[in-house]
Amino acid sequence: MATQQPVLTKTAECPDCGEKVPVKAPIEMGQRVICPNCMADLEVVETVPVELDWFYEEPPDQDDEDW
């Protein structure tokens, strides 16, 4: 009988509402998660200890289009 490995999960504080957000391992920089309380789109900005910040997608650099 095969045994399943437990999924390792850590928690980090949501910068928007302050609730604990589960982050599944392996935890990597830039990993995106959604706060289950306020639905904020977050990303991992520090792995030890796990720290979250709002996900920010940079717009494409407009100057590069002139090439």
Buried (B, 14 or more C-beta within 10 A) or exposed (E): EEEEEEEEEBEBBBBBEEEEBEBEEEBEEEBEBEBEEEEBEBBBBEBEEBBBBEBEEEEEEEEEEEE
